């Protein structure tokens, strides 16, 4: 659960959806992250990957 914000633009985006004080190209990722944070009840709830990994993942 989000209890407060330091960035007023981020708070406005979270509460109203306005993109006026954030980079509009970041809106989709921010919405995903803020929703996950708001629904998290413990730190382990945030262990989900934010983006898909790319490239050779075999280690070689």
N, C-alpha and C positions, 0 to 999 in steps of 0.2 A: 504494500500500500504506500503510495506516495504521500508524504506528510507536508512537504514544502518544496519550493523552488528558489534557486538563487538567480536564475535568468528569467526576467519578466516576459520575454518573448516566447520562451519555451513554455512557461506557464499559460500564457494566452493561447498558444497552439493547443496545448493539452485540454484546456477548459472549453475553448470556443471553436478551435479549428482554424483560426486566422494564421496566415503565413507571413504576415507583414513584418515580423521581427526575426524571422529565421530564413535560411536559404531554402527557397522552394524545392530545389532538387533533393533536399534531405528529408522532405516531409514524409515520404513513405516509410523510410527506415526509422525515423523518429517516432512515428505513430506506432510501429511494431514494438520498438523498445519501451516506449512509455506505457503501452498497454500491458506488456509483460511485467514491467516494474510495478504497475498499479495492482496487478493480480497476484504478485509474489507475496508469500507469507514468510519465507525464510530464504537465506542467500542461495541455497541449492536450487531454488526455483528458477534462477537466472543462468543455469548451465546449458541452456539450449543454444545451438549455433545461430549466429546472426546472419551468416551468409554461407553459401556452398564453397567448399574448398575447390581449387582449380589446380591443374598441372599434374605432374608425376608424383603421386602420393606413395609410391612403393619404397621410397627412401634411397633409390639408386640412381 
